[in-house]
């Protein structure tokens, strides 16, 4: 007897049990008028900052934000990275989002300005639309026809291959070149697969298995697709999304032959190699030509640079120049510093706001984030506990919220999982105040850790 059971939604959601720092962020949480809801999209509070980011999203969608930069400034743990992530989510899944930290630009292999430009190009997308004549359908026949080897001998060669394709409107038999038969073998095409063949290049793409062959079992590695509509021979618009960095790498890679020596040369080539400005300018010329012809569309994305005070004067100067380029993404900077020294400046005693040179600060739209109050901190901790499937008592939640206000929100959130482990070990279903106090003894916050260091003559 075949056993049938319903799928429990709670059990299905337990599969995705790995949570990151910003797993809960789903968007800016704005209504149709651009006004921020108090609790929505994973955000709690920060209404002014979210509404400002909503205006920035509208500017990007109307293509009026290219070449400008935004600075999100505020104390630690006030949601600066979450705001940048929410902006990228509001723009859509196909818009490039490239998050980096200021220290990532320093490398012994690549110049820092070249590393910055590489991330710039990663944040700029190109949507290429091509109209191709294709043969598309479900394979109902796949018969290679052999002929005598023209070079003599006992073996035979494939002279051509007969492929029968079926769609919802009819069938068609094709006589294909033997080189296409090799492509069919590489794609592992069999009868019952849905494929399309480009008539100009002969490229073969296996879309999936026809859903007529689908079974009711879950343990299937195949992807089932419906039978194509329309005629077998049709014009199809193919859309490809790439970044400018992908084009740079493709043109920088040596195009060797298929012999062993050339393939080994490509494998042994260092992964991090500088792409010259000359190559980028040539790629830009081709991209501009495609855009003028209407074949491609430029999609400026978001480059998010956290800890912007780690950048030095040389990078800031290059960033000023890069922002003025005709092809530039939206740059979002984040800083939790006030007046501090700009790295690499001639006079280290001169302080600049957020560690950014004044001429660049003048070009920025500055969004401010504020510290969370007690009620907001309490809601954030409860939502994080719900995301991590952790049960917490009301008095323990209040104590953690007080800790979050007095020390830092990050410290309170980091105590959730250790406290859950202690409560499970003690045989309790939810975290209580004793678990929080035990975790405070085991793990110090930054204030108590600094106090220990100042009161002790030696670290040990």
N, C-alpha and C positions, 0 to 999 in steps of 0.2 A: 504494500500500500504506500502510495506517495504521500509524504507528510507536507502539509502546507501550513505555514505560520505567518502571522502579520509582522511587519517590520516596525519595531518600536522606535519612535522618533528620538527618544532620550538615548537609546542605545546607539542609534546612528550618529548622534552628535558627540558621543564619547570617543569616537575614533580620532577626532581632531583634538587631542588633549595637550598638544604642545602650544604654549602661549609665549609670545614675545612681548617686548615692552609696550608696543602699540597695536596689539592684535585687536583691541576693542574699538579702534578708530575706524568709522565707516563713512565719514564725511563731515562737513562743517556744521550740519544740523541747523540749516536755515529754512524758513518758510518761503512761500512763493514771492513774498515782498522783500526778501533779503534780510529779514529780522531774525536774530538768533533766538532759538528756544533755549530755555534755561538748562534742560537736560535732553540732549538728542545727539545722535551720530557718534556716541561714545564720549562726548564732551560734557563737562559740568562747569557752568560759569564761563568766564572769559568772553562775555558777549561782545564787547567792543572789538576785541581782536578778531573774533570769528566773522563779524560783520565787515570789518575792513578787508579780511581775506576774501570774503564773498564778492566785494567790489573788484578786487584784483582778478578773481576768476572771470568775472564778466568782462573785464578789460582784455583778458587773454583770449576769450572766446570771440570777442569782436575784433581781434587782431590789432589792438591799440597799445599793447604792452611790450612788444618786442624791443630789446635793447635797453630796457629799464631794469632796475634792481630793487629789491625789497629787503629791509632789515627787520627781523623779529627780535626785539630786545626785552629782556626781563630776567628775574631771578631764576636760579636753578629749579627744576621740577615745576615749571608753570606751563608746560605744554607747547614749547617752541617747535620741537621736532614733530609733534603731533599735528600742529597747524600746517606745516609744510607738507606732511603726508596727506592731510585732508584736502589741501589744494590740488594735489596731483590726482586724488580720487575723484574730486568734483569735475576735473577736466576730462576724465574718461580713461578706460583701460588701455587704449592705443596711444595715449600721449606719453612720451618718454619722461621718466623721472629718475634722476641720477643723484643719489645722496652720497656725500663724502664728508670727511672731517678734515679740518685745515691741515693737520699733520700728515695726511695721506699724500700731499703734493711733494713731500721731500723724499727723494730717492737717490741712491748712489748710482743708479743706472740711467735714469732719465732726468733731464733738466726740469726744474719745477714749473717753468713757464710752459714747457711742452706738455707736462702732466696736466696742467690746468686746461690747456687747449684741447687735450684728449677728452677730458670730462665735459668740456663745452660741446664737443662734437657728439658725445654720447647722448646729450640732452636735446639734440635736434633731430627730429624724425623726418623721413621722406616717404610719402605714400605714392607708389608708382602704380598707375593704372594702365593696363595693356589689354587691347581687344585682339584676341587670337581666334583663328579658326581651329576648332578641335572636333574630334570624334569622341563622343562620350556615351557610355552605356554599360550594361551588364554583359560580361563575357559569356556567350552561350556556345562558342566553338573556339578552339585553339589548336590548330593543326599545322605543324611545321612540315613542309614538303622538301624532300631531299633530292639531290641530283648527284651525278657522278663528279668526283673530284677532278677539276680541270688540270690539276698538277699530276694526275695519274695516281696509281696505288690502289689499295683495296678500300680505303675509306670513302665516305660520302660527305658532302657538305649540305648545309641548309640553303636552298635556292631562294625561297620565300616562305612566308607564314600566312596562313589564312586565319583571320580573327573575325568571329561573328559577334556583333554588338546589338543589344536589345534595349529599347527604351519604352516608355509608355505609349509612344505613337507608332512604333514599328521596329524593324530589324534591318541590319545592313551587314554584308560580308565585305571585308577589306583584305586586299592582297598587299602585304607589307614587306619591306626590305629586311634582309637577314640581320642587319645591325639593330633594327627595332626588336627583333626576337631576343637579342642579348639583353636589351633593356627590360623586356618582359620577364626574363629569367632573373635579373637582378632584383626586380620588384616582387618576385615570387608570385606572379599573377597566375591564377588557376580559374577554371570554369566556375562561375558564380560570383566573381569579383566585379566590383564597379570600378572602371578605369576611365581616364581620358588621355587621348593622344593628340599632341599638337601637330597639325598638318605641315607647318613650315619647317620645324626643327626635328620632328619625329620623337620628341621627348615623351616619355610615358610616366604617368602618375597613377598609382593605385590609391583610390579614395577609401575603399573599405570593402567589406563583404556585403552582398545584397541581403536586405532584411528578410527576404523570402527564406533564407537558410537559417534564420535566427531560432534559437531554442529558448526554453524557459529557464535554463540553468544560469546561475550567476557566475560560476567559475569559467568564464570565457575570456580569452585574450583578444578576441576579434572585436573590431568596431563595425557595427552594422549600420548601413546607410540605405535610404529608400531608393527605389528605382528612379533614374533620372527622367524628367519630363521633357517634352518636346522631341525634336528629331535627333537622330544620331549625329549628323553633321550640323554643327551650329557655330555661331560666333559667341564667344564667351569672354566676359570682362574679368580679368585676373588682377587682384589687388595684392601688392606686396608692401609690407611695412619694414623699413630698414632705418638705421641711423646713419648720419654722415660719417661717424667713426667706423661703422661696418664697411662703408665704401672706401675709406682711407686704408683700412687693413687689407681689403681685397685687392686694391691696386698696389699696395706696398709689398705684398707677398710675391716671391718669385714664381713665375709661371713655368715651371719645368716640365719635362716630359713625364711619362708614366713608368720609366725604368727605375730600377732599385736605387741607383745613385742619386737621382733627382729627388725621389721620395725621401731618402735618408737626409738629404740636404735640407728639405723643408722641416723635417722633424727635429733636426739638430739646431735649427736656427733659434737664437734666443727669443723667448716669448716677448720681452720688453724691448722693443727697438723704437727709436724715435722716427716719427713720420715728419718729413720736412714741410716747411711752409709752401715750397714750390708745388709739392704733390697736392696739398690741400687746396691751393689756388686752382690747380688743374681740375680737381674734383668739383670745386665750386662752379667753374665755367660750364662743365657738363651738366651739373644740377640746374643751373640757371637756364641753360638751353632747353632742358626737359620741361621746366616750369613754364617757359614762354610758349612751348609747343602744346601745353595743356596735358602732357603725358604724366607729369608728377605734380604733387602738391606738398609744399613745405609745412611741417607741423612743429612749431617751436615748443619745446617741452620745458621742464623745470630742472634747474641745477641747484641743489640745496647744499650749502657749505656751512656745516656746524663748526662751533669753536673758531669763529672768524678771526679772533685775536691771535691765533697761531700763525697767520699769514704775515709775510714780511713786506717791506716797502717795494721790492722788485715785483712781487706777485700782484700787489695792489695796483702798481703802475700798468702792468700788463692787463689786469682786469679792466681798468679804465678804457684801454684801447680796444679790448675784445667786446665790450658792451656797445661801442660805437659801430661795430661791424653790421653790415646789412643782414647777415645771417647770424642771429644770436638768440639764445633761449632766455627765459625769465630766470634771473638769478635771485635766489632767496638766501640771505645770510642770517645767521643766528649768533647772538652773543649774550653772555650773562655777566659781562664786565662793564664797569663804569668808565671813569677816566683812567687810562693806562697807557703805557709806552707802546709805540708802534715799533715792531721788530724791524731791525735793519735801518732805523732812522739815524741821522748824523748826530743828533743831540738826544741822548737817552733820558734827559731830565724833562723834556717836553712831553706832556700828557695829551692824549687825543681821546675823544669819546669812543668807547667800545673798542679801542685799539685800532681804529680805522682812520686813515688820513682825512683831514677836513674836506679836501676837494671831492673825495668820494662820498663822504657823508652827505654833502649837499645834493647829490644825485639820487639819494635813496628815499623811498617811501618807508617810513619807520612805523612799525606796528608794535605796540607795547602790550606785554602780558603782565598780569598782577598776581601777587600771592593769593592762595586760596584761603578762605576763612574756615571756621570750624565746621559749619554745616556742609560746605562743599567738600571739604576733606573727608568727612564721614561718608558722604554719598560715593565719592571716588573709591574709597577703600571697600565699601560694600559691593560696588559693581565689580571691582577687581576680584574680590572673593568669589562672587558668583561666576565670573569668567573662569577662575581656576578650580571650580567645583569644591569650594571650601565652605563649610558651615561655621559661623561665628556667632557667639552670644552677643546680646545687645550691649551689656556692660563692657565686654571685651572690645567691641567695635568702638565704643565711646572712648576707652582708654587709648586705643590705637590712633583715633582721630586727634586726641589731645597731644599724643607724641608727634603726630604729623605737623601740628601747628607749632609746637615748641622746638622741635628739632628739624626734621625735613619730611616731606611727603614720601620721598623715595625710601627713607629708612623704615617708615611704617609699612609700606607695601612689601618691602623685602622681608619683614618679620612674619608675613602671612604663612608662607610655605613651611618654615621651620616650626612655627607654632602649631600648624596642622599636623606635622609629624609627631610632635610631642603629645598632642591630644590623642592621636591614634595609638601611640605607644602605651598611653595610660588607659586606653580602652574607652575613651570618650568620643561621642559622635560629632561634637562641635568644640570650637576653641573657646576657652574661658579666660578669665583674667589671670589665673595662675600660669597658664601657658605663655601669655604675653610677658609676665614678669620673669619667668625662667629664660625666655629668649633675650630679654634685656640684659640679664647677667651673662649670657653666653656671647652676645654680639654687641659691641659698643657702637654708639653713634659718634659722629665726628666731633661733637662738643666734648663728650666725656673722654674720647681718645686724645684730644688736644690737651685736656686738663691733666691726664696721666703723664703726658710727655713733659709738660711744663713743671710738674711737681716732682718728677724723677730726674736725678742728675744724669744718669745714663739710661739709654733706651731699655736695656735689659735689667 
